[in-house]
Amino acid sequence: MAEQRSSPSMGARAVSSPVKRDDATSPLFAGDIAGGSDEDDHRPFSRARDRNRDRDKDSHRPFFLHLPNSLRSFFSPEDHRVSSLLSSHRIHLALLAFLLLIGLVSLPFLWRRLNAPYLCIKEGITLRCPKQAREPPSLWENPHSSTTSWKPCAERIEKPISDVPPENETNGYIFIHAEGGLNQQRIAICNAVAVAKILNATLILPVLKQDQIWKDQTKLEDIFDVDRFIEYLKDDVRIVRDIPDWFTDKAELFTSIRRTVKNIPKYAPAQFYIDNVLPRIKEKKIMALKPFVDRLGYDNVPPEINRLRCRVNYHALKFLPAIEEMSDLLAARMRNRTGSPNPYMALHLRFEKGMVGLSFCDFVGTREEKAMMAAYRQKEWPRRYKNGSHLWQLALQKRKEGRCPLEPGEVAVVLRAMGYPKETQIYVASGQVYGGQNRMAPLRNMFPNLVTKEELASKDELNGFRKHVTSLAALDFLVCLKSDVFVMTHGGNFAKLIIGARRYMGHRLKSIKPDKGLMSKSFGDPYLGWASFVEDVMITHQTRTGLPEDTFPNFDLWENPLTPCMCRA
């Protein structure tokens, strides 16, 4: 027993065992080093190697073995439920991060989609419009969502100091004859202002030229408010009422070739005027542009020039107050024909003898009527008529292509298929209908509440406007413009300008443009029942009501001013 107590090796083993388990700074470890034998002198190096091995082992251990015992149990791989939970948690985090990334990438697209303006896109012959919140269909208004995206933006911008040069500092003077009917003259005036701006020239007030159809000696000041016209455009173009006094031979401006620019092509770009017309104006100082019908393009001129044309058309060029007031009175009477406020439709019926003859289309009629029309065409358009043998095939082709005016009876059937009831109040803007009351009978039977300005107003009320044919045309124009629904039956500047103005006013008012090609096909199908016909009409015309569309390349500026002249609301 004593031998065991005094043995150094035994003492060393007895002490070394706790030292391995305890911290190196413990008293036992310190005392053992101080009082050890020679064998113990090598023990620190052994312990250092042991500690290095331990650290190497620790570096390959899972991270949770380094944690305190109180936390280690939560991360023990022996607990398969915790391991599964961690794996599931990592998957969820990855999925959440992926969805967040997709959301961040698609957010700009979604924002643009939610805030995109209402705009219909033409795809071939189909017009596709945005699918907005479902609204009950209305006979009298376009969808509300189509009326809140765009606003007019061609108004005059007030300038404290005008940048338009004085009359004697411009490049010269230009003069035009505004030819044709009232609406063709209106377009010519708008174009004349635009050309004067392009050339930095002074515009002499245009002259309304008499033509073979209208035969009307009307001056510009007999129809339009000239003072307003000049004042409104004072910051855009210099306009004078008459030829300057220093130019003594005024007749030369109307007759002399030397004072006329005659080689302007149709729909010419702005650069053509700068290259070909401006040098002559600088040389001669005063030049007439003749002819001037459709002599300025649309998508080949600067946007600010198109905007100026809209400013002239929709803001500067107003009819005389007397015409405006009479049109307001006629529109008010149309809205109160039932004894209480009612909407009304305006129908531009293009079926005068001249229009029927010029169309070279074939229409229902007796043999006598057809013979009389053939003689009329041969007299008025002999070069197109020739011997008449080719006209039947030409008429069929034009009708298939939708280039023939709709007859009054055809108009009645289309309107009824659209859902307009027999009681609809209809204002008819038309000349003398070819065929008279017999031709009008189908339309009047289906819609008996047809009325013209002559039936709405007394003779005394209209006498003041009869001395100028264009004054009466201006009344029709304004009553159609103010209507709840406008329906055209054939092309022309009258319908084009009205549809464009109603679009510029915000797209709320319906402007129906019948698909005459489809109608021709339907009218010629003996097996098409009424229900199928109604379905075809409704589907085809739900987007032909003056909805927002890009102007170019399918429209000109007058029928659709959206792209150059309207802004996001």
CORFENTA-V697809 format. One record per pair of residues at least 4 apart in sequence whose C-alpha atoms are under 6 Angstrom apart, sorted by the first residue. I is the first residue (numbers start at 1). J is the second residue. D is the distance in whole Angstrom. If there is no record, write none. Layout:
i: {I | I}
j: {J | J}
d: {D | D}
This chain:
i: {10 | 12 | 19 | 32 | 36 | 64 | 64 | 67 | 68 | 103 | 112 | 117 | 118 | 118 | 119 | 119 | 120 | 120 | 120 | 120 | 121 | 121 | 122 | 122 | 140 | 141 | 141 | 141 | 142 | 142 | 147 | 147 | 147 | 149 | 149 | 150 | 150 | 150 | 151 | 151 | 151 | 152 | 152 | 153 | 153 | 153 | 154 | 154 | 154 | 155 | 162 | 164 | 165 | 170 | 170 | 171 | 171 | 171 | 172 | 172 | 172 | 172 | 173 | 173 | 173 | 173 | 173 | 174 | 174 | 174 | 174 | 175 | 175 | 176 | 176 | 176 | 177 | 177 | 177 | 177 | 178 | 178 | 178 | 178 | 178 | 179 | 179 | 180 | 180 | 182 | 183 | 183 | 190 | 190 | 194 | 196 | 196 | 196 | 197 | 202 | 202 | 203 | 204 | 204 | 204 | 204 | 205 | 208 | 210 | 210 | 210 | 211 | 220 | 221 | 223 | 223 | 224 | 224 | 224 | 225 | 225 | 225 | 228 | 229 | 229 | 232 | 252 | 253 | 259 | 260 | 260 | 260 | 261 | 262 | 266 | 266 | 267 | 267 | 267 | 267 | 268 | 268 | 268 | 269 | 269 | 269 | 270 | 272 | 273 | 274 | 280 | 281 | 281 | 303 | 307 | 307 | 310 | 311 | 312 | 312 | 313 | 327 | 327 | 327 | 331 | 335 | 335 | 335 | 336 | 336 | 343 | 344 | 344 | 344 | 344 | 345 | 345 | 345 | 345 | 345 | 346 | 346 | 346 | 346 | 346 | 346 | 347 | 347 | 348 | 348 | 349 | 349 | 351 | 351 | 352 | 352 | 352 | 352 | 353 | 354 | 357 | 361 | 362 | 365 | 377 | 378 | 378 | 382 | 391 | 398 | 399 | 399 | 400 | 401 | 402 | 402 | 405 | 406 | 408 | 408 | 409 | 409 | 412 | 415 | 416 | 417 | 418 | 422 | 425 | 426 | 427 | 427 | 428 | 428 | 429 | 435 | 437 | 441 | 443 | 444 | 453 | 459 | 465 | 481 | 484 | 485 | 485 | 486 | 487 | 487 | 488 | 493 | 496 | 497 | 497 | 499 | 499 | 500 | 500 | 500 | 503 | 507 | 510 | 511 | 511 | 512 | 512 | 513 | 516 | 519 | 536 | 537 | 538 | 550 | 551 | 551 | 551 | 551 | 557 | 561 | 562}
j: {14 | 16 | 29 | 36 | 40 | 72 | 75 | 72 | 72 | 107 | 116 | 149 | 146 | 149 | 548 | 549 | 128 | 129 | 548 | 549 | 127 | 128 | 126 | 127 | 484 | 508 | 509 | 510 | 508 | 510 | 506 | 507 | 508 | 568 | 569 | 567 | 568 | 569 | 566 | 567 | 569 | 504 | 566 | 565 | 566 | 567 | 307 | 311 | 565 | 311 | 235 | 235 | 169 | 200 | 201 | 200 | 201 | 282 | 201 | 281 | 285 | 286 | 201 | 202 | 203 | 285 | 286 | 203 | 286 | 287 | 288 | 204 | 288 | 206 | 288 | 289 | 206 | 207 | 208 | 209 | 185 | 188 | 207 | 208 | 209 | 185 | 209 | 184 | 211 | 470 | 493 | 494 | 309 | 312 | 305 | 200 | 201 | 203 | 237 | 238 | 239 | 239 | 239 | 240 | 241 | 242 | 241 | 219 | 215 | 216 | 217 | 215 | 224 | 226 | 319 | 320 | 318 | 319 | 320 | 318 | 319 | 320 | 232 | 316 | 317 | 316 | 256 | 259 | 287 | 287 | 288 | 289 | 289 | 290 | 294 | 295 | 294 | 295 | 296 | 297 | 295 | 296 | 297 | 297 | 300 | 301 | 301 | 276 | 277 | 278 | 284 | 285 | 287 | 564 | 564 | 565 | 314 | 315 | 316 | 317 | 317 | 475 | 478 | 479 | 479 | 341 | 342 | 343 | 340 | 341 | 484 | 425 | 426 | 483 | 484 | 426 | 483 | 484 | 485 | 486 | 426 | 427 | 428 | 480 | 483 | 486 | 428 | 487 | 429 | 488 | 430 | 489 | 433 | 434 | 431 | 432 | 433 | 434 | 434 | 358 | 377 | 395 | 395 | 369 | 381 | 382 | 385 | 386 | 395 | 403 | 403 | 404 | 517 | 517 | 516 | 517 | 490 | 489 | 440 | 443 | 442 | 443 | 443 | 420 | 420 | 534 | 538 | 447 | 449 | 450 | 451 | 452 | 451 | 452 | 476 | 439 | 441 | 445 | 447 | 448 | 457 | 463 | 471 | 498 | 509 | 510 | 511 | 511 | 511 | 512 | 513 | 497 | 559 | 558 | 559 | 511 | 559 | 558 | 559 | 560 | 507 | 547 | 545 | 545 | 546 | 544 | 545 | 544 | 520 | 523 | 540 | 541 | 542 | 563 | 555 | 560 | 562 | 563 | 561 | 565 | 566}
d: {6 | 6 | 6 | 6 | 5 | 6 | 6 | 6 | 6 | 6 | 6 | 5 | 5 | 6 | 5 | 6 | 5 | 4 | 6 | 5 | 6 | 5 | 6 | 4 | 6 | 6 | 5 | 6 | 5 | 6 | 6 | 5 | 5 | 6 | 5 | 6 | 5 | 5 | 6 | 5 | 5 | 6 | 5 | 6 | 5 | 6 | 6 | 5 | 5 | 6 | 5 | 6 | 6 | 6 | 5 | 6 | 5 | 6 | 5 | 6 | 4 | 6 | 6 | 5 | 6 | 6 | 5 | 5 | 6 | 5 | 6 | 5 | 5 | 5 | 6 | 5 | 6 | 5 | 6 | 6 | 5 | 6 | 6 | 5 | 6 | 6 | 5 | 6 | 6 | 6 | 6 | 6 | 5 | 6 | 6 | 6 | 5 | 6 | 6 | 5 | 6 | 5 | 6 | 5 | 6 | 6 | 5 | 6 | 5 | 6 | 6 | 6 | 6 | 6 | 6 | 6 | 6 | 4 | 5 | 6 | 6 | 5 | 6 | 5 | 6 | 6 | 5 | 6 | 5 | 6 | 5 | 6 | 5 | 5 | 6 | 5 | 6 | 5 | 4 | 4 | 6 | 5 | 5 | 5 | 5 | 6 | 5 | 6 | 5 | 5 | 6 | 5 | 6 | 6 | 6 | 5 | 6 | 5 | 5 | 6 | 6 | 5 | 6 | 6 | 6 | 6 | 5 | 6 | 5 | 5 | 6 | 5 | 6 | 6 | 6 | 5 | 6 | 6 | 5 | 6 | 6 | 5 | 6 | 5 | 6 | 5 | 5 | 5 | 5 | 5 | 5 | 6 | 5 | 6 | 6 | 6 | 5 | 5 | 5 | 6 | 6 | 4 | 6 | 6 | 6 | 5 | 5 | 6 | 6 | 5 | 6 | 5 | 5 | 5 | 4 | 4 | 5 | 6 | 6 | 6 | 5 | 5 | 5 | 6 | 5 | 5 | 6 | 5 | 5 | 5 | 5 | 6 | 6 | 5 | 6 | 5 | 6 | 6 | 6 | 5 | 6 | 6 | 6 | 6 | 6 | 5 | 6 | 5 | 6 | 5 | 6 | 6 | 5 | 5 | 6 | 6 | 6 | 5 | 4 | 5 | 4 | 6 | 5 | 5 | 5 | 6 | 5 | 6 | 6 | 6 | 6 | 6 | 6 | 6 | 5 | 6 | 6 | 5 | 5 | 5 | 5}
